[in-house]
Amino acid sequence: MEAFSLRPSLILGARERFGSKHPMHLGVNCGGRLGTNVIAVDGEFPSFLPKEVKEIKDPFARTLAQRIQRLPVKVGFSESCIMSSCVKPRFQHDTDPVVLLHCFDSSCLEWRCTYPLLEDAALETWAIDILGWGFSDLDFLPAMRHPKDIIFTRCFGKITSRTPLWRTHIKRPMILVGPSLGAAVAIDFAVNFPEAVEKLILINASVYAEGTGLLTKLPKFLAYAGVSLLKSLPLRLYANLLAFDDIPLSKCFDWANVGRLHCLLPWWEDATVNYMLSGGYNVVNQIKQVNKKVLVIWGECDNIVNSKLAMRLHGELPDASVHQIPDCGHLPHVEKPEIVARLIADFARPGAPKEEQEPIVLNSVDGKNTFLFNVLRVENA
């Protein structure tokens, strides 16, 4: 069992350097250096972000929001380019870039705590918004008439949008990181475009839901009513209480505002209804087709996706290792960014030695059988 801790001298030095104006969540990267991009600096936000971004208090969210930009992406269903939102790396390397996706109905701001640590670990890191969510310019949506006409042909920015962005801007095999529903996006992409993916990292993966199910049969007026509820503050607060193992109420409110910021864009409702009616992601039959090395990271206290599915996923992936994080909920990259950043950096490093693992016996999903698989539990000291 491995412990991970912060050196008190580093924390003290950071407080002296940055002051105490903002609440701080300090981390050490793999090389033992203090992350330098952890304090938000008051500056200009991109003009395309909703004005409510200025009300967000979280310094990590403010810092990352200031770096969001839109890149032109050519897609097959439109004659003009779509301006796709992302956070671009400050530098490029010869090594494989790390590309971060996000969860269901979220944005690249989900990576606000982990992204600066990955940069400090000298990783070329992209945080990409899945078209339809995030902050991409979808002003063309009102002209679309049929659900299958939008980006969600085969659903929500799948092959039609991710491939051009990769071919135009990234251009090299990548380490693709998908949390929750983003894991389904990552698996789908890796199976259909294996030349674009070097390795996969799946975090609390929601990959066994068979699409949006009965929601595809909803009348449109009911779909819009449900989507309107989805962006409400009470529902977002409830989702945060489910997603995180332990979160103060004051932080819960601010993080709810971070999580719903993209919902304030004028095309969000149309895009999300289209996602529901298009059938969503169903990658159950693709999991065994993944021929890449995979790291599965799982917060043990997940109240959204059953942690037993980590065992099932490990058993179905041809080449996978599992790392559990105790005292952590559905979003380890928000709740335990130092641990997740280190795991990503170690996995991304070419030729990294395989970590020593301990065998754990877990019940199978149906509760009838048990078997051994290797898992490393990473915990705070």
Legacy VTK file of the C-alpha trace (Angstrom):
# vtk DataFile Version 3.0
C-alpha trace
ASCII
DATASET POLYDATA
POINTS 381 float
0.000 0.000 0.000
1.366 3.367 -0.987
1.052 6.663 0.858
1.040 10.110 -0.694
1.569 13.211 1.394
2.520 16.867 1.171
5.621 18.227 2.816
4.630 20.895 5.411
7.565 23.075 4.345
6.139 23.308 0.828
2.716 24.355 2.096
4.251 26.978 4.381
6.389 28.321 1.564
3.367 28.546 -0.715
1.412 30.543 1.830
4.282 32.975 2.169
4.587 33.263 -1.616
0.927 33.592 -2.551
-0.577 35.052 0.610
-3.922 33.992 2.044
-6.373 36.046 0.011
-7.845 32.968 -1.656
-8.579 29.500 -0.296
-5.759 27.235 -1.424
-5.560 23.607 -2.500
-1.878 22.996 -2.904
-0.319 19.981 -4.530
3.000 18.394 -5.291
3.632 16.992 -8.716
5.567 13.849 -9.522
8.869 15.642 -9.340
8.166 16.979 -5.859
7.790 20.624 -6.924
4.954 22.799 -5.759
2.395 23.526 -8.460
2.817 27.138 -9.548
-0.498 27.687 -11.319
-2.732 27.193 -8.305
-3.818 30.726 -7.484
-6.287 32.503 -9.720
-5.196 35.930 -10.873
-7.900 38.461 -11.591
-7.811 38.994 -15.343
-9.883 38.944 -18.452
-12.218 36.046 -19.212
-12.925 35.081 -22.836
-15.827 37.127 -24.159
-17.767 34.003 -25.219
-18.108 32.727 -21.644
-21.350 33.552 -19.799
-20.986 36.693 -17.704
-21.721 34.625 -14.579
-18.143 33.328 -14.756
-17.107 36.486 -12.882
-19.150 35.352 -9.855
-17.199 32.109 -9.441
-14.919 32.145 -6.403
-12.904 28.981 -6.938
-9.399 30.248 -7.895
-8.642 27.135 -9.962
-11.819 27.531 -11.996
-11.139 31.234 -12.552
-7.586 30.554 -13.706
-8.539 27.780 -16.114
-11.555 29.720 -17.446
-9.222 32.535 -18.490
-7.319 30.071 -20.674
-10.301 28.611 -22.553
-10.220 29.320 -26.271
-12.063 28.226 -29.377
-10.361 26.432 -32.259
-11.823 25.994 -35.760
-12.866 22.397 -36.437
-14.178 21.174 -39.792
-16.935 18.581 -39.523
-18.565 16.523 -42.222
-22.135 17.669 -41.699
-21.424 21.396 -42.081
-19.753 23.452 -44.807
-18.333 25.878 -42.284
-16.033 25.276 -39.329
-17.294 24.906 -35.780
-15.405 26.816 -33.120
-14.642 24.087 -30.596
-13.642 25.112 -27.067
-10.662 23.745 -25.175
-7.671 24.616 -23.042
-4.502 24.333 -25.137
-1.125 23.440 -23.663
1.411 26.204 -23.182
4.086 24.055 -24.784
4.434 21.003 -27.011
6.737 18.005 -26.622
7.810 15.056 -28.707
6.141 12.754 -26.181
2.486 11.686 -26.366
0.077 14.503 -25.445
-2.475 13.981 -22.684
-6.035 14.810 -23.796
-8.646 15.291 -21.083
-12.363 14.729 -21.736
-15.109 15.470 -19.231
-18.218 13.903 -17.701
-21.867 14.005 -18.746
-23.131 17.568 -19.235
-19.938 19.224 -18.068
-16.981 21.197 -19.424
-13.197 21.416 -19.384
-13.476 23.364 -16.107
-13.936 19.969 -14.494
-10.133 19.659 -14.724
-9.476 22.934 -12.904
-7.581 21.322 -9.996
-5.633 18.656 -11.885
-4.696 20.537 -15.064
-2.052 22.832 -13.491
-0.405 19.858 -11.783
-0.157 18.012 -15.092
1.451 21.063 -16.680
3.902 21.300 -13.802
4.772 17.656 -14.477
5.866 18.833 -17.975
3.042 17.020 -19.780
1.590 18.482 -22.953
-2.018 18.646 -21.774
-5.225 19.434 -23.644
-8.622 19.795 -21.940
-11.308 19.441 -24.597
-15.027 20.219 -24.473
-17.250 17.590 -26.057
-19.323 19.394 -28.680
-22.786 20.151 -27.346
-21.515 20.666 -23.824
-18.771 22.987 -22.695
-18.290 26.349 -24.388
-18.075 25.602 -28.107
-19.957 27.894 -30.479
-23.103 26.029 -31.544
-25.022 29.029 -32.808
-25.929 27.019 -35.930
-28.165 24.649 -33.918
-31.497 26.461 -34.523
-31.109 25.695 -38.231
-31.010 21.969 -37.518
-34.358 20.209 -37.715
-33.862 16.526 -37.016
-31.996 15.180 -33.962
-29.718 13.079 -36.135
-28.688 16.150 -38.152
-26.652 17.660 -35.326
-23.258 16.704 -33.977
-24.832 13.781 -32.267
-24.965 11.648 -35.386
-23.898 8.541 -33.527
-24.224 10.871 -30.594
-22.662 13.913 -29.163
-19.509 14.875 -30.867
-18.357 11.325 -31.371
-16.460 10.512 -34.518
-17.756 13.471 -36.543
-16.135 16.092 -34.323
-13.254 14.566 -32.382
-11.388 13.307 -35.431
-10.983 16.682 -37.189
-9.783 18.333 -33.961
-7.226 15.586 -33.440
-6.081 15.635 -37.073
-5.900 19.443 -37.240
-4.492 20.403 -33.862
-3.020 17.418 -31.998
-1.757 15.234 -34.850
-0.040 12.577 -32.714
-1.152 9.471 -30.825
-2.484 10.648 -27.488
-3.117 9.454 -23.977
-6.887 9.890 -23.820
-8.423 10.447 -20.379
-12.156 9.972 -19.861
-14.002 10.374 -16.543
-17.525 8.967 -16.068
-19.393 9.259 -19.407
-16.183 10.619 -20.891
-14.823 7.084 -20.507
-17.443 5.904 -23.002
-16.323 8.633 -25.406
-12.711 7.518 -24.949
-13.485 3.836 -25.556
-15.536 4.603 -28.655
-12.744 6.756 -30.062
-9.992 4.248 -29.269
-11.874 1.427 -30.994
-12.752 3.426 -34.104
-9.478 5.361 -34.405
-6.755 3.210 -32.840
-4.051 5.119 -34.696
-4.963 8.246 -32.701
-4.685 6.688 -29.241
-1.553 5.436 -27.491
-3.061 4.683 -24.059
-6.389 5.132 -22.239
-7.133 6.352 -18.725
-10.685 5.755 -17.480
-11.843 7.420 -14.265
-14.935 6.110 -12.442
-16.067 4.968 -15.848
-19.760 5.053 -16.763
-19.562 2.574 -19.637
-22.264 0.021 -18.869
-25.331 2.223 -19.304
-26.910 1.311 -22.638
-27.423 4.810 -23.958
-30.250 7.064 -22.838
-32.794 4.231 -22.972
-36.443 5.222 -22.726
-35.551 8.915 -22.855
-35.339 8.557 -26.633
-39.130 8.078 -26.697
-39.964 11.224 -24.741
-42.122 13.852 -26.462
-40.006 16.910 -27.091
-41.913 19.122 -24.662
-41.202 16.650 -21.840
-37.559 16.389 -22.885
-37.191 20.164 -22.687
-38.887 20.215 -19.279
-36.448 17.612 -17.986
-33.460 19.460 -19.408
-34.624 22.687 -17.795
-34.593 20.899 -14.442
-31.129 19.518 -15.183
-29.555 22.974 -15.129
-31.353 24.128 -11.982
-29.208 25.025 -8.986
-31.003 22.645 -6.555
-30.371 19.662 -8.828
-26.738 20.654 -9.338
-26.296 20.973 -5.568
-27.760 17.508 -5.093
-25.475 16.118 -7.797
-22.439 17.580 -5.993
-23.487 15.970 -2.726
-23.672 12.644 -4.553
-20.449 13.102 -6.488
-18.112 14.078 -3.655
-17.290 12.085 -0.563
-17.135 15.132 1.694
-17.711 18.720 0.607
-18.486 21.856 2.678
-21.771 23.548 1.820
-20.103 26.827 0.805
-17.851 25.026 -1.660
-20.817 22.971 -2.860
-22.626 26.141 -3.997
-19.607 27.534 -5.805
-18.814 24.236 -7.505
-22.444 23.931 -8.575
-22.078 27.292 -10.321
-18.891 26.079 -11.999
-20.631 22.897 -13.128
-23.641 24.672 -14.627
-21.824 27.593 -16.257
-21.988 26.043 -19.739
-25.752 25.522 -19.286
-26.216 29.292 -19.543
-25.225 29.351 -23.221
-28.263 29.849 -25.492
-27.940 26.551 -27.402
-27.380 24.273 -24.397
-31.013 23.140 -24.064
-31.327 22.255 -27.759
-28.037 20.363 -27.688
-28.879 18.392 -24.546
-32.362 17.455 -25.751
-30.753 16.284 -28.955
-28.361 14.130 -26.941
-31.260 12.518 -25.076
-33.252 11.786 -28.227
-30.248 10.503 -30.185
-29.789 7.485 -27.932
-26.626 8.440 -26.098
-23.540 6.278 -25.776
-23.645 2.491 -25.736
-20.123 1.049 -25.735
-20.768 -2.180 -23.816
-19.866 -4.296 -26.843
-16.743 -2.243 -27.595
-14.940 -2.684 -24.275
-13.350 -6.008 -25.187
-12.212 -4.522 -28.513
-9.907 -1.991 -26.843
-6.372 -3.040 -27.779
-4.583 -0.317 -25.833
-2.948 -0.274 -22.433
-5.552 1.085 -19.990
-5.344 2.603 -16.526
-8.582 2.480 -14.541
-8.792 4.962 -11.656
-11.691 4.619 -9.226
-12.808 6.598 -6.175
-13.928 3.984 -3.682
-16.836 6.042 -2.295
-18.627 6.567 -5.616
-22.380 7.070 -5.075
-23.118 7.397 -8.798
-21.364 4.455 -10.506
-21.094 1.236 -8.487
-17.453 0.581 -7.601
-17.971 -3.144 -8.340
-18.016 -2.185 -12.007
-14.288 -1.427 -11.729
-13.757 -5.169 -11.345
-15.993 -5.964 -14.295
-14.220 -3.394 -16.454
-10.812 -4.721 -15.468
-11.901 -8.232 -16.414
-13.180 -7.201 -19.844
-10.312 -4.950 -20.898
-7.467 -6.963 -22.471
-4.633 -4.935 -20.864
-5.646 -2.925 -17.820
-4.570 -2.065 -14.289
-6.825 -0.623 -11.582
-5.996 2.013 -8.967
-8.485 2.691 -6.212
-8.495 5.943 -4.228
-10.016 5.658 -0.745
-12.162 8.394 0.786
-12.959 9.684 -2.680
-16.187 9.944 -4.636
-17.174 10.039 -8.317
-14.767 12.783 -9.428
-11.248 11.974 -8.183
-9.705 14.566 -10.522
-11.611 17.269 -8.623
-11.539 15.767 -5.151
-8.015 14.263 -5.111
-6.155 16.133 -7.873
-2.634 15.494 -6.528
-3.141 11.726 -6.595
-4.807 11.695 -10.011
-2.141 13.956 -11.519
0.607 11.681 -10.263
-1.128 8.543 -11.578
-1.626 10.151 -15.002
1.962 11.399 -15.135
3.400 8.016 -14.148
1.214 6.192 -16.678
1.989 8.693 -19.428
5.731 8.438 -18.995
7.154 6.200 -21.759
8.823 3.057 -20.484
7.682 3.658 -16.916
8.258 0.593 -14.723
5.145 -1.292 -13.715
4.204 -0.451 -10.149
4.146 -3.151 -7.526
0.564 -4.197 -6.969
-1.208 -6.177 -4.312
-3.926 -8.748 -5.069
-7.371 -7.958 -3.747
-10.348 -10.298 -3.644
-13.583 -8.639 -4.730
-17.083 -9.965 -5.239
-18.165 -10.228 -8.845
-20.941 -8.012 -10.139
-23.611 -10.675 -9.716
-22.348 -11.591 -6.257
-21.942 -15.262 -7.166
-18.219 -15.523 -7.760
-14.977 -14.017 -6.536
-11.637 -13.713 -8.218
-8.326 -11.899 -7.859
-7.158 -8.892 -9.769
-4.367 -6.447 -9.185
-5.223 -3.105 -7.667
-3.126 -0.409 -6.068
-4.840 1.567 -3.343
-3.421 5.067 -3.164
-4.216 7.060 -0.073
-3.330 10.225 1.752
-1.027 9.938 4.707
LINES 1 382
381 0 1 2 3 4 5 6 7 8 9 10 11 12 13 14 15 16 17 18 19 20 21 22 23 24 25 26 27 28 29 30 31 32 33 34 35 36 37 38 39 40 41 42 43 44 45 46 47 48 49 50 51 52 53 54 55 56 57 58 59 60 61 62 63 64 65 66 67 68 69 70 71 72 73 74 75 76 77 78 79 80 81 82 83 84 85 86 87 88 89 90 91 92 93 94 95 96 97 98 99 100 101 102 103 104 105 106 107 108 109 110 111 112 113 114 115 116 117 118 119 120 121 122 123 124 125 126 127 128 129 130 131 132 133 134 135 136 137 138 139 140 141 142 143 144 145 146 147 148 149 150 151 152 153 154 155 156 157 158 159 160 161 162 163 164 165 166 167 168 169 170 171 172 173 174 175 176 177 178 179 180 181 182 183 184 185 186 187 188 189 190 191 192 193 194 195 196 197 198 199 200 201 202 203 204 205 206 207 208 209 210 211 212 213 214 215 216 217 218 219 220 221 222 223 224 225 226 227 228 229 230 231 232 233 234 235 236 237 238 239 240 241 242 243 244 245 246 247 248 249 250 251 252 253 254 255 256 257 258 259 260 261 262 263 264 265 266 267 268 269 270 271 272 273 274 275 276 277 278 279 280 281 282 283 284 285 286 287 288 289 290 291 292 293 294 295 296 297 298 299 300 301 302 303 304 305 306 307 308 309 310 311 312 313 314 315 316 317 318 319 320 321 322 323 324 325 326 327 328 329 330 331 332 333 334 335 336 337 338 339 340 341 342 343 344 345 346 347 348 349 350 351 352 353 354 355 356 357 358 359 360 361 362 363 364 365 366 367 368 369 370 371 372 373 374 375 376 377 378 379 380
